[in-house]
Each structure stands twice: as structure tokens, then as C-alpha cells.
Amino acid sequence: MGTLDALLQGFAVAFTPAHLMWSLVGVTLGTAIGVLPGIGPALTIALLLPVTYHLDPTAAFIIFGGIYYGAMYGSSTTSILLNVPGETGSIVTAIDGHMMAKKGRAAAALATAAIGSFVAGTLATVGLSFISPLMVKVALLFGPAEYFSLMLLAFVTVSALLGSSIKRGLTSLFIGLAIGLVGIDTQTGQARFTFGLLPLLDGIDVVVVAVGVFALGEAFHVAFREARRPEEISRVTGSLWMSREDWARSWKPWLRGTVLGFPLGALPAGGTEIPTFLSYLIEKRLSKKPQEFGQGAIEAVAGPEAANNAAVAGVLVPLLSFGLPTSATAAILLAAFQQYGIQPGPLLFTSNSALVWALIASLYLGNIMLLVLNLPLVGLWAKLLYIPRPLLYGGIMVLSMLGVYSLKNSVFDLWLLVGIGGVGFLMRQFEYPVAPLVVGLILGPMAEEQFRRAYAIAQGDMSVFVTHPISLVLLILTAACIVGPMLLKRRKAAAA
């Protein structure tokens, strides 16, 4: 069955009334979450994992996909009106977007962000539809040795590129790997890191860790902040329709941002930060009015917002094709797949074809819903910014505990949740990235399994990891990711 036929079947599933309703729920919730600073799609999906446990997998992933896309839309509202990025991918948008708002052009900034997000999201989803099946053919060339080397590369790139330093990123990764080792070793039957506690024999549930690190950790962090200064919110004024000049200055950045964001988002640890910064630099260099950048240039909103949304679709390519998460949200989505007993990778497109293509089809529909929701209802979304932080994060803590308790009706899980939330809080306080922890937790046991399998097939010959060409290339890239930044840092220090 060809890609177009599979996509049409996906639309047939996604167009059912129930799935359309779930898609609307997802994009609406995602937009609201994106508007609220500091929450984000990873935290929201983690909170919903226990809630959607008994839901049909297709419906659950349509909701998650809508939340993921919607949060990218909503985060621009916070950046433009409040100068506080709702997501890291909207940091660049805040620079000129908020300046436009201060000059009374908030409506134009929000409009170019919404339309650019729609254009980029739709084009990138087309890329996801046709590139993912091709990546599956590449993934079928991978054996245990290649998969282990690929996971090693994912560990290092996520740790090296997220956070303020490689050491902090790797420390976060090793915490995740240690948590992933808790429980009974499947090959030897020996208990590992259980400290004699019976509830730990089954290991630590990924949902407990995800909710603890993202939800409780963020709530503790916000509560601990001493700054309680009132935030100045710019009003949405003027027509929501852009002027002819705004359209002329925006359409090329939308397309360039899409071309830039999608492939970079698909790379390990590509995420949304790198393409948005690159888009800003490119638009400034190509602009006829570079002096306006930093003062309210509409290109500086259009390009980065397009790159941001295109990167989101790019992140789904390695997740669906290889089972590799390249961002915190992708790691939570991988946990969601595992919750339903589904393993993303090359076999996903054959064993769960209906689910995958319904998810991809729902992303097209979600983009249309998001455009309709965002343009006329900008004023309504802006009012969410007035919710008091204590009420908002207090509600998140209550939902977190209720959700985790509903998994096994275990009080021990609640204590574990609070403990892991404390770890997440300390990591934020000392600027340790939390994404490598979640990636290490989820991919750690899988990497261990692939290593043991490759070792057994090679009958104890460790050279199997360097005699296979693909594995060797991946290991060289891994070493380059560790050594490269260190050499650059020494070179800069020597030059100084």
C-alpha cells in the first residue's frame, strides 16, 4: 500500500466524529497550555498519561498530537503579549514580537505567528507523511549493534546540546539511566537498586518520573521563586488582518522557516531552539531593513515561528521511524506508546498502520482547527495570562497526585512522585536540563537490551560495534559530539 493510500485511510479514521472531537480537545488544550508560561506540552502529556490509560490508543495519540501542535501555536501569544516565552522555541519570537506589541501592533504580530505556524505546520506534516516511510527502510538496515550505537548518539547529543554545559547534561542523563535500572534484571532475575523495597521490584513507572520531574518539579520551582513582580501584559489592539506590506514581508520568512525547521527538528537534539535562532539570523541578513530587528521587525516573528512549528513535525520523524526521542515532549510520547504496549520503530508502520496514519492525518486537521481557534480568539487566550500562579500550579499538583495514584492505587507511588519532584526542582534550581533524564530513563533499558543482544550474537566479540560500518559511523559521531565542544571551549579560552 502506497503512502497516499495509507494517508487517505488515515483521514477516513481521523474524520470520524469521535476522533474529530478528540482532535479539537487536543488542539484547544494545547493552545491554552502554550499560552500559560512554564507548563508546555511535555508536562501536559505527562499529566494526561494516567488519565488516557483506558482510552483507545488512536484517540489518545490524536489528543497528544493536538496538544503538541497547539502548544507551539499558543506559546507565541505569551511571547508577544508578555515577553515571557511559553516554550523555549518561542524565545526568539519574544524579541521583536513584544516590541511590536509595545508599538500597538500586537494583532499583526499574533496574526503572522498564527498564519506562519499554519503554513509551516502543514508543509512539515506533508514532509512527515512522505519522509517517515522512507526512514523506515533505512531503519530496517539496523541490527542490535547499530541500534545501540544510535541510542548512544542520542544520549550524547541530547545531553550535549540541551542545558548550559555537557557535564550537566550528562549528569542528568546518568540520573535517568540509574532510575531506569531499578527493578529486576530480565536476563539474570536479580534485583537491582531496590534497597529491599518490594514496590521497586517492578521498577519505577515512567509516568511517575515524567509527572514528578515536569509537573511537580516545575510547581516547586515556581513556588520557590522570590520575584513576585506584577507582569505587564500588552493589550491586543488593531485589526487582526495584516496589511499588504505585512503579507509581503512575511510569506518568504514562512517558507524559509519551514525549510530550515523541519530537517533540523528531525536531527538528534535538533529541537526547536536551534532552527528558530538560525531563522532569526538568516532573516536579519536577508532583510532590506535590518535596522528594524530588535525594534519590532515582522520578519523576526514570521520566520522563527514557522521554523518552530516545522521543527515539531521534524521531531516526530525519528520518533516514529526509529523509536528515538529527540526532545522532552518526544520522550513523553515514547512513554505513551509504551503505556499501550506499542514500540515505535520500523515495524510500527506495518503492525500499527491505522494508528500511525490516523495520527498523521489528525495533524493536518489540527492545523486547520488551530488557525480558526487562534486568529479570532486571541483576546480570549490572552485572558488566561491573568490566572494567579498559586492557583494554576496548585491545581497542577493536585492533578499530578490524583493521576499517579490512579495508576496502581499505591501510596508508595505518591511518595516516589514527591521525591522525584524534589529532584526535578533541584535540577531546575541548579540549571540541570531535565530532558536528558527522561531520555535516559526510557532509552536506557532499550540500549542495555540491544547491547546484550549484539554481544550475544557476536559471541562475546566486542569488535562487533566497530566492524559494522553504520555502527562505526554512529560511534565516531558520538565521540565528535563529546570532544568537539570541549576543543572549541579550549580554543576560545586560549584565544582569550
N, C-alpha and C positions, 0 to 999 in steps of 0.2 A: 504494500500500500504506500503510495507516494505521500509527500509532505502535505500537498494541498488537500488530498482526500482525507488525511488524518485530521487536518485543521478544520475542515468542514464538519467532520464528525464531532470534533471538539465544540464547535459552535452549536451543533444540534443539542449537545448536553448542556452547554452553558446557557442556552436560550430558554430552558425550562423555567417556569415561573418561580419555583423554589430557589434555583441557582441564581436567577436574576435578583431575587430578594437578598440572598446572602452576599452577592457582589455589591449591592447598594449598601448593605450594612457595613461591609468591609471598607469601602472607599469613604463612607461618611465618618466612620470611627477613625480611620487612618488620617483623614483631613483634620479632625478635631485633635487627634493626638499630635500631629505635626505642628499645629498652632501652639500647643502648650509647651513651653520651653523645658528641656531636660528629660522628657519622657521618651519619645521616639518609638519606632516600630519594634525594635528588639525587645524592649520592656513590655510593650503591649502584647506581642505574640506570646512572650513567656507567660504573661498573666493569663492568657486565654488557653494555654495548653491544657490545663486541667478541666477548664470549662467545656472545651470542644472534644473531650476524650470520648464521649459517647455519640458524637456526631458522625455522620457519613464522611469518610475521608475527602471525597471530592468537594463537598460543601465546605469542610474545614479549610482546605487549601485555597478555595476561591475567596474565603474571608481573609486568610492570611495574605494572599496576593493583593487584595484590595487595600488592606492596611499598609502593606509595604509601599505601594504606589501612592496611596493617599497621603502618607506621612511626608513624602517628598514634596508634594504639592503644598501641603499646609505649612511646612517649615518656612517657606518663603514669606508667608504672612507675618510671622513673628520677626523675621529678619528685617523686613521693610518697615513695619509699624513700630517695633520696639527696640530695634538694633540688638536683638538677642536671638542668635540662630537656634531654631528648634532642632536642627540636625547639623552635624559637622559639615555636610555637603552644602549648607547654606551660609557658611561663614563669609564667603566671598560676596554673596548676594547682599549681605548686610552693609558692605562698604558704601556702594553707590545707591542701593535701594533705599536706605534710611535717609540719605541726603536728598533723594528725590521726594521722599515723604515730607521732609522738613521744608521743602520749597513748594509744598502744596500739590505735588504730582504723585501722591501715593497710589491713586487709582490707576494711572498709567503704568507705574512700576508693577503693581499687582496683576494688571492685565497682561503685560508682556511676559511675566513669570508664568502665569497660568496657561497662556496660549503656547509659549515655548515649551512648557512641560508636556502639553498635549502632543505637539508635533514630535518632540524628541521621544516621548514615551511610545507613541505609535510606531515611528520608524524603527526604534530599537527593538520593539516587540516583534516586528517583521524579521529583523535580524535574528532574534532569539528563535523564531519559528523555523528558520531555514538553516541556521548555523549549528544549533544543538544536535540535530540528527547527523550532521557531518562529523561533529566532535565525537559522537558515539562510535563511529567507525574507527577513529583514532584510538579511542579508549579500549576497543577490543584487541588492540595490539599489545596491551599492557598485561604482564603477568604479575605474580606476587612481588618480585624484586622491583619492578618498575613502579608498582603502586606504593611500596614502602618508600622509595626514593622521592616519589611525587609528594607523599604526605610529609616527608622530611622538609622538602622545599616549601610546602605550605606553612609548616611550623615556623620556619626561619623567616620567611617573607612577612607573614602576619606579625611576628614578634619584632622584626627589624623596622618595619615601616609605620607601625602604629605605636604611639607613645613618644616620650621625649628622648629615649635612648634605647639602644639594643639590649643593654643589661636589664633594664626594667621590663622590656618586652619579653625577654627570655625567662626572667624570674616569674612573671605572670603565667607564661606557658608551662613552666615546670610545676607550678601550683596546680594547674589544671590536669597535667599528666598524673600527678600524685593522687588527686581526687579520683581520677579515672581508674586507678589501680586498686582502689578499695573494693573488697569483696573476695569471692572465691575464684582462684585461678582455674579457668575452664579446662586446662590441659593436665595440671597436676592435682587439682582438687584441694589445694592448700589455701587457707585463709590468709589474706594479705591486708595489713593495715586496719584490721577490725578492732584491735585493742580489747578483744574478748566481749565485744558488744554484739549480741545476736542480730539486732536490726541491720547491722552493717554487712552481714554475710551476703546479702543480695546486692550490695553495692549502694552507692549514693545516686538517687534518681536525678537524671539530667534536669528535669523540670524544677526540682528543689533548688539546684545550683543556679539555674538560669534566673528563676524568680528572686532568689536571695541576692545574687550579685547585681542584677539590673534594677529590680523594684525596691527591695529593702535597702540596698546599698545606696541608691540614689536618694531615697527618702531620708535616710540618716544623714547623708552628706548635705542635703538642702537644709535640714533642721539645724545642723551644726554651724552653718554659715552665720557669721555675726552681722554681716551687712543687711540691714533691713530698710534700705533707702527706697522710697516710693519710685516706681518706674514710670517714666513719661511715655505715654502711648500716643503716637501721631494719629490724627483723625483721617478717615478716608474721605477725601474731597474730590470734586470734579467728576466728569463723565467717566464711566468705565470703559468707554471706547477710546482706543488710541488714535492719535492724529495721523494724518497721512505721513508726516515726517517720522513719527514713531514706528510705523509699519516699515518704512523704507530702511530705517536704521536697525530694525530688529530681525528681519527674516533671514538675512545671511548669518548672523550670530547663532540663530536657532539651528540652522543646518550644520554650521561648523561645530557647534557644541555637541550635536548628535554624533557626528563622525568621530569626534575626539573622545566622547564619554563612553560609548559602547565598547570598543576594544579594550580601553584601559580598565573599565569595570570588570571585564572578563579575566583580567590577569590576576594571579595570586596577590592578595592585599592591595589590588588596584583601588577598590572602594570608590567613594565619591569625592574625596578631598583632592587628590592629585589632578583629575581632569578638570575640576572647577577652577583651581588655581592656574592651570595651563591655559584654559579658555580665557580667563581674565587677561593674562599676559598677551595672548595672541590678538584678542580684540583691541587691546590698547595699542599694539604695534600696527595693526591694520587700519585703525580709525583715522578719519580725517580731522577729528577733534580730540587728540589725545589729552589735551589740557583739561578736558571735562572729567576725565577719570579721577575718581576720588571726590568729585564735586556733584555727582548725580548724572552720570552718563547712562543712557538706557541700554546701550550695548553691554555694559558691565553687569546688567541684570539678566538680559536675554540670553547671552552666551553661557555663563555659568549655570543658570537654571536648566537650560537644555542639556548641558553636559552632566549635571547632577542626575536628572531623570533617565537619561540614556545609560548612565553607569549602573543604575538599579537593575535594568534589564540585562546588562552585561554580567552582573554578579550571578544571575540565575543560570548562565551557560555552564560554568564549571560545576555548579551545584547539581544540576540535572544530569549532565553528561558524565561526570567523574565522581560525583558524591563528595566534592570538595567545597567547603565553605570559605569564602574569601572576605567575609565581613562578619560582624557580630550578629546581624539580622539573619544572614545566611546560615550561621551556625545554629541559631534557634530554629530555623526552618528545617535543618537537617535533624534536629532533635524531634521536631514534629513528625517528620517522615518515620523516624524510628519508633515513635509512640504508636504508630499504626502498623508497625512491623514491615515497613517498606524501606528498602535500601536504594537510594538514588545511585545512578551509575549507568553503564552501557546497557544493562538489561531492563532498566526502568521503562524505556520506550516500547518494549515488547511485552513485559509482564504486567505493566500498569498503564498501557497506552491511553485508555479512556480518561484516566485521571490527569495525566500529563497534558494532553491536548485540550481537555476542558479547562485546566488551569491557564494555559496559554491563551485560549480563546477568551476567557474571562478578563484577561488583562487588556485586550482590545476594547471590550465593552466597558471595563472600569475606567479607561482613559476618557471615553465619551462622557460617562457619568460624572467624572471629576471635573471636566471642563464646564458642564452645566451647573455643578454644585459650586464651583469656585468663582466664576465670574459674577453672577447676580447675588450671591450670598456672602460676599467678602465682609460686609458690615456685621453680619451675624457671627461669622467666625472670629472677627476681631473682639467681640464681646467676651469670648472665652478667656481672653487675657486678663479679665478683671476678677477671675476666680481666685480667692485668697489661697496662697500657697499652703498654709497649715491644713485647710480643708481638703485640698487636692491630694497632697501626699499622705494625709491621714487616711483618706479613702483608699489610696493605693495599698497602704499597709494592711488594711482590713481585708481587701480583696485578695491580696497575696496569701495571707494566712488561711482564709477560707478555701481558696483554690488548692493549696498544698495539702491541707487537712483532708479535703475530699478525695484525694488520690488513694490513700490507704487507711483513712481514719486513724492516723498514727500521731500521737502527741510527740513521739521522738522526732518525727519529721519536722514538727514545728520548732523544736529546739535547734535542730540542724539548720533550719531555714534562718533563724535568728543569728546563729553562729556564722553562717556563710554570708549573711547580710552585713555582719560586722567586718568580715574580711573585705567585702566589696566597698564598704565605707572607708576602711584604712587605705585601700588601693587608690581610691579617688583623692583622699587627703594627701597622699604622698606621690600623686601623679603617676601611678602604675596603670597601664591600659588593661581593661577588663576583657576585651575581645580575645587576646591570646589564651586567657584562662579557659574560656568556653570552647575554643577550637581545640586546645589540648585535651580537655575533658572528653570531647566527642570523638576526635580522631585518634587519641592515644591508644585505646583498646584495639581500634581497627589497624593502626600501624603495627602494634605488637603482634596481632594475628597474622598480618601479611609478612612480617619479618620471620616469624617462626615457620610459616608455610614455605617461604623461599629457602630458608635454612634447611628444612627437612627435604625438600625436593632436590637440593644440591648436595644432600648427604653430608652436611657439615662444612661444605666448602664456602667460606666467606667471600671468595672472589666472584661469586655469582652477581654481586651488586656492581662490579666494575667491568665484568666481561660482557654484560648485556649493554649494547650501545645506548638505548634510551635511558636506562638506569644511570649509566655513567654520565651522560649529558646533564641529567637532573641533579646528580650529586655535585658536579662542577658548578652548576648554577647556584646550588645551596651554599657551597663554600664561598662563591663570589659575593653572595648577599651578606655573609658574615664579615669577610675580610675587606671587601670594597669600602664600606663606610668607615671602618677603622683606619684604613690607609688615607682616605680623604681627610679624616679628622687630624691625623698626624701631619699631613701635608699643610693643612691650614694653620696648625699650631706652629710648624716650622717657619712658614711664611710670615706669621705674625711676630 
